[in-house]
């Protein structure tokens, strides 16, 4: 039997232990995406996290749900995180006790010293989540996190027909897509593990010249095994004159598709390969009923500055029609004050020195002979 807990006579909180039931529960919420799926939790379990799916019900209706991930921090204890969770309808007044109850159940099951939430609420709408703070969560001022879902995300609206989507793009992107065939550029969405390994090979090529975290074969096999049965994972392959020029990999679940990895050959960067690959990816997402394409972080400061080294990535995503969405951030529910204070000090120190460490790693990488490079397992993929 799944552990159950009653907070009010009409509310029942329980752990959901069946894939089909859980996926049906989270799909009922507007902001559901791949991070809430049963599949994503199982994928993260292969990376050392323990998934825990908890939902609160009243009168046969789900009031709140959270796909928790738990992990032990050496010397401190267990942390629990709900990426883009909990899922609730913030317009209702009866969901906040339920949201707090989810965290309490996660604490009871894991003995965590803290539970962190990062709900799918934009900064401009953060006021609607004030009741969460009144129910024992503290909102963090952090703009960045090294282990949580990013706050600065580029999202592309897929509503309307294809003409509407093209109309929201910059003129030159539309031209690149419409004239790609004249330049012998093509792109196809392909299912199957072999196409995923084609992408990995391109990333390994790129990794010989710059620091790139390349997914391991085992990770790709897990991603394929968990998402392919529902048609939820695919690779788009771009070509020039029939020769491979680029590849991108992503997943779709609920109303959102996520682009996880992309790699291009140097020769393809002067041609509209990326434009056409993204266009075919948009079509694939819409075929699956997705309303939004999540293109990941803006990769820039906030607000984006033309002087930032990654501004070109932000500009490309913007010209595709994506807009920068800044999420409200992170909320912590604390169960052990002493352990939490130590963890927060470590987190702030890591954030403060993160860029310096990254620069040092890049310098060290350039000094490593190419034959000595190795594939690294993927830790977060920007989805967390």
One Martini backbone bead per residue (centre of mass of N, CA, C, O) as a GRO file, in nm:
protein
  384
    1UNK     BB    1   0.098   0.035   0.020
    2UNK     BB    2   0.053   0.356   0.007
    3UNK     BB    3   0.124   0.627   0.156
    4UNK     BB    4  -0.090   0.807   0.382
    5UNK     BB    5  -0.233   1.151   0.425
    6UNK     BB    6  -0.413   1.366   0.647
    7UNK     BB    7  -0.510   1.717   0.666
    8UNK     BB    8  -0.802   1.679   0.582
    9UNK     BB    9  -1.098   1.528   0.552
   10UNK     BB   10  -1.085   1.597   0.217
   11UNK     BB   11  -0.771   1.520   0.225
   12UNK     BB   12  -0.538   1.323   0.020
   13UNK     BB   13  -0.211   1.188   0.068
   14UNK     BB   14  -0.003   1.031  -0.190
   15UNK     BB   15   0.178   0.779  -0.329
   16UNK     BB   16   0.271   0.721  -0.662
   17UNK     BB   17   0.333   0.384  -0.830
   18UNK     BB   18   0.212   0.444  -1.124
   19UNK     BB   19   0.267   0.549  -1.434
   20UNK     BB   20  -0.017   0.602  -1.555
   21UNK     BB   21  -0.134   0.759  -1.319
   22UNK     BB   22   0.073   0.984  -1.302
   23UNK     BB   23   0.053   1.097  -1.592
   24UNK     BB   24  -0.248   1.170  -1.564
   25UNK     BB   25  -0.222   1.370  -1.334
   26UNK     BB   26  -0.017   1.582  -1.467
   27UNK     BB   27  -0.171   1.636  -1.742
   28UNK     BB   28  -0.404   1.812  -1.596
   29UNK     BB   29  -0.189   2.030  -1.604
   30UNK     BB   30  -0.085   2.309  -1.770
   31UNK     BB   31   0.245   2.291  -1.665
   32UNK     BB   32   0.319   2.039  -1.791
   33UNK     BB   33   0.617   1.830  -1.819
   34UNK     BB   34   0.885   1.620  -1.837
   35UNK     BB   35   0.963   1.660  -1.526
   36UNK     BB   36   0.679   1.513  -1.437
   37UNK     BB   37   0.743   1.252  -1.539
   38UNK     BB   38   0.810   0.927  -1.494
   39UNK     BB   39   1.055   0.908  -1.684
   40UNK     BB   40   1.237   1.128  -1.559
   41UNK     BB   41   1.275   0.994  -1.283
   42UNK     BB   42   1.412   0.736  -1.396
   43UNK     BB   43   1.649   0.881  -1.525
   44UNK     BB   44   1.757   1.013  -1.258
   45UNK     BB   45   1.807   0.742  -1.112
   46UNK     BB   46   2.065   0.683  -1.301
   47UNK     BB   47   2.205   0.958  -1.142
   48UNK     BB   48   2.127   0.923  -0.808
   49UNK     BB   49   1.829   0.959  -0.783
   50UNK     BB   50   1.513   0.980  -0.598
   51UNK     BB   51   1.200   0.914  -0.674
   52UNK     BB   52   0.889   1.110  -0.587
   53UNK     BB   53   0.533   1.068  -0.601
   54UNK     BB   54   0.302   1.332  -0.513
   55UNK     BB   55  -0.051   1.353  -0.408
   56UNK     BB   56  -0.354   1.555  -0.385
   57UNK     BB   57  -0.688   1.472  -0.273
   58UNK     BB   58  -1.038   1.579  -0.359
   59UNK     BB   59  -1.311   1.434  -0.462
   60UNK     BB   60  -1.124   1.303  -0.707
   61UNK     BB   61  -0.927   1.550  -0.701
   62UNK     BB   62  -0.640   1.715  -0.800
   63UNK     BB   63  -0.459   1.969  -0.626
   64UNK     BB   64  -0.164   1.828  -0.605
   65UNK     BB   65   0.179   1.795  -0.749
   66UNK     BB   66   0.501   1.603  -0.715
   67UNK     BB   67   0.830   1.554  -0.862
   68UNK     BB   68   1.054   1.418  -0.677
   69UNK     BB   69   1.406   1.464  -0.576
   70UNK     BB   70   1.654   1.263  -0.416
   71UNK     BB   71   1.959   1.350  -0.216
   72UNK     BB   72   2.271   1.295  -0.083
   73UNK     BB   73   2.467   1.494   0.136
   74UNK     BB   74   2.765   1.498   0.240
   75UNK     BB   75   2.730   1.570   0.590
   76UNK     BB   76   2.400   1.661   0.586
   77UNK     BB   77   2.200   1.503   0.383
   78UNK     BB   78   1.881   1.541   0.252
   79UNK     BB   79   1.760   1.640  -0.063
   80UNK     BB   80   1.470   1.807  -0.207
   81UNK     BB   81   1.325   1.822  -0.545
   82UNK     BB   82   1.090   2.034  -0.752
   83UNK     BB   83   1.067   2.055  -1.073
   84UNK     BB   84   0.830   2.264  -1.155
   85UNK     BB   85   0.730   2.272  -0.848
   86UNK     BB   86   0.429   2.253  -0.782
   87UNK     BB   87   0.123   2.139  -0.899
   88UNK     BB   88  -0.113   2.403  -0.951
   89UNK     BB   89  -0.394   2.620  -0.885
   90UNK     BB   90  -0.354   2.953  -0.788
   91UNK     BB   91  -0.672   3.035  -0.794
   92UNK     BB   92  -0.687   2.853  -0.557
   93UNK     BB   93  -0.739   2.817  -0.195
   94UNK     BB   94  -0.708   2.475  -0.157
   95UNK     BB   95  -0.378   2.415  -0.231
   96UNK     BB   96  -0.165   2.495  -0.002
   97UNK     BB   97  -0.188   2.267   0.199
   98UNK     BB   98  -0.122   2.052  -0.010
   99UNK     BB   99   0.163   2.150  -0.087
  100UNK     BB  100   0.282   2.115   0.199
  101UNK     BB  101   0.214   1.810   0.224
  102UNK     BB  102   0.405   1.705   0.012
  103UNK     BB  103   0.666   1.787   0.157
  104UNK     BB  104   0.613   1.625   0.419
  105UNK     BB  105   0.616   1.347   0.287
  106UNK     BB  106   0.902   1.365   0.174
  107UNK     BB  107   1.033   1.395   0.451
  108UNK     BB  108   0.930   1.128   0.580
  109UNK     BB  109   1.061   0.940   0.355
  110UNK     BB  110   1.378   1.086   0.362
  111UNK     BB  111   1.480   1.295   0.585
  112UNK     BB  112   1.489   1.580   0.505
  113UNK     BB  113   1.614   1.920   0.550
  114UNK     BB  114   1.493   1.986   0.254
  115UNK     BB  115   1.255   2.157   0.030
  116UNK     BB  116   1.250   2.226  -0.317
  117UNK     BB  117   1.099   2.475  -0.516
  118UNK     BB  118   1.004   2.542  -0.888
  119UNK     BB  119   0.770   2.694  -1.012
  120UNK     BB  120   0.548   2.764  -1.293
  121UNK     BB  121   0.628   3.090  -1.241
  122UNK     BB  122   0.629   3.404  -1.311
  123UNK     BB  123   0.744   3.694  -1.193
  124UNK     BB  124   0.477   3.862  -1.256
  125UNK     BB  125   0.310   3.612  -1.085
  126UNK     BB  126   0.420   3.576  -0.785
  127UNK     BB  127   0.178   3.680  -0.610
  128UNK     BB  128   0.005   3.410  -0.639
  129UNK     BB  129   0.240   3.260  -0.438
  130UNK     BB  130   0.230   3.375  -0.145
  131UNK     BB  131   0.087   3.139   0.014
  132UNK     BB  132   0.339   2.957   0.026
  133UNK     BB  133   0.483   3.129   0.242
  134UNK     BB  134   0.247   3.096   0.455
  135UNK     BB  135   0.324   2.760   0.432
  136UNK     BB  136   0.663   2.749   0.492
  137UNK     BB  137   0.796   2.906   0.263
  138UNK     BB  138   1.104   3.028   0.118
  139UNK     BB  139   1.210   3.283  -0.071
  140UNK     BB  140   1.455   3.324  -0.302
  141UNK     BB  141   1.700   3.558  -0.443
  142UNK     BB  142   1.806   3.383  -0.655
  143UNK     BB  143   1.903   3.383  -0.998
  144UNK     BB  144   2.087   3.133  -0.954
  145UNK     BB  145   2.167   2.782  -1.044
  146UNK     BB  146   2.352   2.464  -1.047
  147UNK     BB  147   2.085   2.239  -0.974
  148UNK     BB  148   1.853   2.394  -1.111
  149UNK     BB  149   1.616   2.520  -1.273
  150UNK     BB  150   1.603   2.763  -1.479
  151UNK     BB  151   1.481   3.098  -1.503
  152UNK     BB  152   1.602   3.152  -1.797
  153UNK     BB  153   1.366   3.107  -2.058
  154UNK     BB  154   1.302   2.981  -2.382
  155UNK     BB  155   0.981   3.037  -2.538
  156UNK     BB  156   0.765   2.875  -2.784
  157UNK     BB  157   0.487   2.941  -2.952
  158UNK     BB  158   0.238   2.692  -3.100
  159UNK     BB  159   0.012   2.851  -3.172
  160UNK     BB  160  -0.165   2.783  -3.432
  161UNK     BB  161  -0.040   2.794  -3.733
  162UNK     BB  162   0.228   2.795  -3.939
  163UNK     BB  163   0.190   3.090  -4.022
  164UNK     BB  164   0.197   3.206  -3.738
  165UNK     BB  165   0.481   3.111  -3.662
  166UNK     BB  166   0.632   3.249  -3.896
  167UNK     BB  167   0.533   3.542  -3.826
  168UNK     BB  168   0.709   3.539  -3.545
  169UNK     BB  169   0.945   3.558  -3.712
  170UNK     BB  170   1.208   3.646  -3.857
  171UNK     BB  171   1.261   3.711  -4.180
  172UNK     BB  172   1.530   3.548  -4.217
  173UNK     BB  173   1.417   3.279  -4.110
  174UNK     BB  174   1.201   3.237  -4.322
  175UNK     BB  175   1.395   3.241  -4.562
  176UNK     BB  176   1.572   3.002  -4.478
  177UNK     BB  177   1.342   2.794  -4.487
  178UNK     BB  178   1.234   2.847  -4.787
  179UNK     BB  179   1.554   2.816  -4.917
  180UNK     BB  180   1.700   2.549  -4.835
  181UNK     BB  181   1.664   2.361  -5.086
  182UNK     BB  182   1.842   2.545  -5.280
  183UNK     BB  183   2.099   2.458  -5.073
  184UNK     BB  184   2.077   2.148  -4.995
  185UNK     BB  185   1.885   2.157  -4.745
  186UNK     BB  186   1.806   1.924  -4.479
  187UNK     BB  187   1.537   1.774  -4.263
  188UNK     BB  188   1.495   1.506  -4.010
  189UNK     BB  189   1.283   1.312  -3.820
  190UNK     BB  190   1.415   1.066  -3.583
  191UNK     BB  191   1.383   0.749  -3.471
  192UNK     BB  192   1.609   0.620  -3.249
  193UNK     BB  193   1.927   0.530  -3.136
  194UNK     BB  194   2.114   0.589  -3.379
  195UNK     BB  195   2.057   0.896  -3.399
  196UNK     BB  196   2.165   0.962  -3.114
  197UNK     BB  197   2.461   0.872  -3.185
  198UNK     BB  198   2.510   1.083  -3.397
  199UNK     BB  199   2.505   1.320  -3.208
  200UNK     BB  200   2.734   1.224  -3.022
  201UNK     BB  201   2.953   1.235  -3.239
  202UNK     BB  202   2.936   1.539  -3.282
  203UNK     BB  203   3.006   1.614  -2.986
  204UNK     BB  204   3.286   1.485  -2.984
  205UNK     BB  205   3.403   1.665  -3.198
  206UNK     BB  206   3.359   1.930  -3.043
  207UNK     BB  207   3.519   1.831  -2.779
  208UNK     BB  208   3.808   1.866  -2.921
  209UNK     BB  209   3.776   2.211  -2.895
  210UNK     BB  210   3.562   2.203  -2.651
  211UNK     BB  211   3.374   2.221  -2.372
  212UNK     BB  212   3.175   1.916  -2.348
  213UNK     BB  213   2.890   1.756  -2.249
  214UNK     BB  214   2.860   1.413  -2.302
  215UNK     BB  215   2.659   1.172  -2.356
  216UNK     BB  216   2.616   0.870  -2.269
  217UNK     BB  217   2.517   0.571  -2.386
  218UNK     BB  218   2.343   0.503  -2.135
  219UNK     BB  219   2.171   0.754  -2.138
  220UNK     BB  220   2.044   0.719  -2.420
  221UNK     BB  221   1.919   0.444  -2.362
  222UNK     BB  222   1.733   0.545  -2.137
  223UNK     BB  223   1.580   0.762  -2.293
  224UNK     BB  224   1.468   0.567  -2.504
  225UNK     BB  225   1.327   0.355  -2.319
  226UNK     BB  226   1.129   0.573  -2.176
  227UNK     BB  227   1.015   0.756  -2.444
  228UNK     BB  228   0.960   0.589  -2.715
  229UNK     BB  229   0.688   0.437  -2.672
  230UNK     BB  230   0.537   0.741  -2.692
  231UNK     BB  231   0.701   0.932  -2.888
  232UNK     BB  232   0.902   1.130  -2.684
  233UNK     BB  233   1.159   1.080  -2.882
  234UNK     BB  234   1.398   1.270  -3.088
  235UNK     BB  235   1.579   1.326  -3.403
  236UNK     BB  236   1.737   1.586  -3.580
  237UNK     BB  237   1.860   1.583  -3.919
  238UNK     BB  238   2.113   1.758  -4.087
  239UNK     BB  239   2.173   1.851  -4.438
  240UNK     BB  240   2.432   1.866  -4.706
  241UNK     BB  241   2.423   1.703  -4.980
  242UNK     BB  242   2.369   1.441  -4.779
  243UNK     BB  243   2.539   1.559  -4.547
  244UNK     BB  244   2.616   1.576  -4.237
  245UNK     BB  245   2.550   1.891  -4.021
  246UNK     BB  246   2.327   1.804  -3.795
  247UNK     BB  247   2.191   1.784  -3.448
  248UNK     BB  248   1.888   1.701  -3.249
  249UNK     BB  249   1.753   1.665  -2.910
  250UNK     BB  250   1.430   1.544  -2.773
  251UNK     BB  251   1.127   1.606  -2.585
  252UNK     BB  252   0.781   1.497  -2.504
  253UNK     BB  253   0.521   1.636  -2.279
  254UNK     BB  254   0.230   1.711  -2.298
  255UNK     BB  255   0.258   2.065  -2.384
  256UNK     BB  256   0.582   1.999  -2.404
  257UNK     BB  257   0.889   2.077  -2.561
  258UNK     BB  258   1.240   1.965  -2.557
  259UNK     BB  259   1.557   2.097  -2.607
  260UNK     BB  260   1.869   1.948  -2.528
  261UNK     BB  261   2.037   1.897  -2.799
  262UNK     BB  262   2.313   2.039  -3.006
  263UNK     BB  263   2.481   1.998  -3.334
  264UNK     BB  264   2.750   2.125  -3.544
  265UNK     BB  265   2.913   2.185  -3.821
  266UNK     BB  266   3.120   2.422  -3.936
  267UNK     BB  267   3.010   2.422  -4.238
  268UNK     BB  268   2.695   2.482  -4.145
  269UNK     BB  269   2.700   2.787  -4.026
  270UNK     BB  270   2.651   2.924  -4.330
  271UNK     BB  271   2.381   2.770  -4.310
  272UNK     BB  272   2.023   2.679  -4.277
  273UNK     BB  273   2.021   2.432  -4.074
  274UNK     BB  274   1.910   2.529  -3.800
  275UNK     BB  275   1.642   2.639  -3.901
  276UNK     BB  276   1.528   2.370  -4.019
  277UNK     BB  277   1.553   2.197  -3.767
  278UNK     BB  278   1.360   2.369  -3.593
  279UNK     BB  279   1.114   2.344  -3.777
  280UNK     BB  280   1.087   2.033  -3.756
  281UNK     BB  281   1.060   2.040  -3.449
  282UNK     BB  282   0.798   2.197  -3.437
  283UNK     BB  283   0.629   1.991  -3.590
  284UNK     BB  284   0.669   1.756  -3.394
  285UNK     BB  285   0.544   1.893  -3.148
  286UNK     BB  286   0.260   1.942  -3.274
  287UNK     BB  287   0.192   1.642  -3.332
  288UNK     BB  288   0.195   1.595  -3.000
  289UNK     BB  289   0.031   1.860  -2.877
  290UNK     BB  290   0.205   2.101  -2.849
  291UNK     BB  291   0.229   2.454  -2.721
  292UNK     BB  292   0.541   2.430  -2.639
  293UNK     BB  293   0.886   2.543  -2.673
  294UNK     BB  294   1.174   2.445  -2.503
  295UNK     BB  295   1.507   2.612  -2.534
  296UNK     BB  296   1.602   2.703  -2.275
  297UNK     BB  297   1.838   2.892  -2.202
  298UNK     BB  298   1.971   3.209  -2.281
  299UNK     BB  299   2.287   3.227  -2.190
  300UNK     BB  300   2.256   3.490  -2.013
  301UNK     BB  301   2.203   3.761  -1.887
  302UNK     BB  302   2.005   3.985  -1.669
  303UNK     BB  303   1.971   4.128  -1.910
  304UNK     BB  304   2.048   4.101  -2.220
  305UNK     BB  305   2.372   4.139  -2.377
  306UNK     BB  306   2.566   4.209  -2.659
  307UNK     BB  307   2.845   4.145  -2.487
  308UNK     BB  308   2.776   3.866  -2.461
  309UNK     BB  309   2.903   3.561  -2.567
  310UNK     BB  310   2.580   3.438  -2.588
  311UNK     BB  311   2.396   3.630  -2.760
  312UNK     BB  312   2.354   3.464  -3.023
  313UNK     BB  313   2.167   3.254  -2.900
  314UNK     BB  314   1.944   3.444  -2.813
  315UNK     BB  315   1.887   3.569  -3.092
  316UNK     BB  316   1.807   3.312  -3.239
  317UNK     BB  317   1.563   3.243  -3.059
  318UNK     BB  318   1.414   3.509  -3.107
  319UNK     BB  319   1.396   3.478  -3.427
  320UNK     BB  320   1.204   3.218  -3.387
  321UNK     BB  321   0.992   3.344  -3.145
  322UNK     BB  322   1.111   3.359  -2.882
  323UNK     BB  323   1.084   3.412  -2.525
  324UNK     BB  324   1.171   3.557  -2.234
  325UNK     BB  325   1.150   3.373  -1.925
  326UNK     BB  326   1.098   3.472  -1.586
  327UNK     BB  327   1.118   3.312  -1.304
  328UNK     BB  328   1.059   3.331  -0.966
  329UNK     BB  329   1.185   3.053  -0.847
  330UNK     BB  330   1.277   2.965  -0.513
  331UNK     BB  331   1.153   2.725  -0.260
  332UNK     BB  332   1.185   2.668   0.093
  333UNK     BB  333   1.160   2.382   0.313
  334UNK     BB  334   1.243   2.363   0.653
  335UNK     BB  335   1.376   2.102   0.899
  336UNK     BB  336   1.697   2.193   0.926
  337UNK     BB  337   1.868   2.463   1.014
  338UNK     BB  338   2.166   2.382   1.026
  339UNK     BB  339   2.193   2.233   0.754
  340UNK     BB  340   2.083   2.464   0.581
  341UNK     BB  341   2.299   2.682   0.635
  342UNK     BB  342   2.533   2.520   0.519
  343UNK     BB  343   2.417   2.472   0.235
  344UNK     BB  344   2.385   2.776   0.160
  345UNK     BB  345   2.681   2.851   0.183
  346UNK     BB  346   2.779   2.657  -0.034
  347UNK     BB  347   2.602   2.765  -0.263
  348UNK     BB  348   2.705   3.059  -0.263
  349UNK     BB  349   3.001   2.994  -0.312
  350UNK     BB  350   2.966   2.847  -0.581
  351UNK     BB  351   2.838   3.084  -0.731
  352UNK     BB  352   3.067   3.293  -0.689
  353UNK     BB  353   3.296   3.072  -0.818
  354UNK     BB  354   3.196   2.946  -1.086
  355UNK     BB  355   3.331   3.113  -1.316
  356UNK     BB  356   3.621   3.067  -1.231
  357UNK     BB  357   3.609   2.758  -1.256
  358UNK     BB  358   3.526   2.747  -1.554
  359UNK     BB  359   3.778   2.891  -1.665
  360UNK     BB  360   3.981   2.683  -1.555
  361UNK     BB  361   3.863   2.440  -1.710
  362UNK     BB  362   3.910   2.550  -1.994
  363UNK     BB  363   4.217   2.571  -1.970
  364UNK     BB  364   4.264   2.271  -1.906
  365UNK     BB  365   4.134   2.154  -2.160
  366UNK     BB  366   4.336   2.277  -2.368
  367UNK     BB  367   4.583   2.100  -2.234
  368UNK     BB  368   4.446   1.851  -2.338
  369UNK     BB  369   4.476   1.594  -2.513
  370UNK     BB  370   4.265   1.459  -2.737
  371UNK     BB  371   4.317   1.152  -2.658
  372UNK     BB  372   4.223   1.218  -2.340
  373UNK     BB  373   3.939   1.238  -2.387
  374UNK     BB  374   3.614   1.219  -2.223
  375UNK     BB  375   3.321   1.103  -2.135
  376UNK     BB  376   3.045   1.256  -1.979
  377UNK     BB  377   2.808   1.253  -1.767
  378UNK     BB  378   2.493   1.360  -1.726
  379UNK     BB  379   2.328   1.582  -1.497
  380UNK     BB  380   2.084   1.804  -1.623
  381UNK     BB  381   2.021   1.945  -1.919
  382UNK     BB  382   1.845   2.203  -1.806
  383UNK     BB  383   1.600   2.057  -1.642
  384UNK     BB  384   1.632   1.895  -1.352
   0.00000   0.00000   0.00000
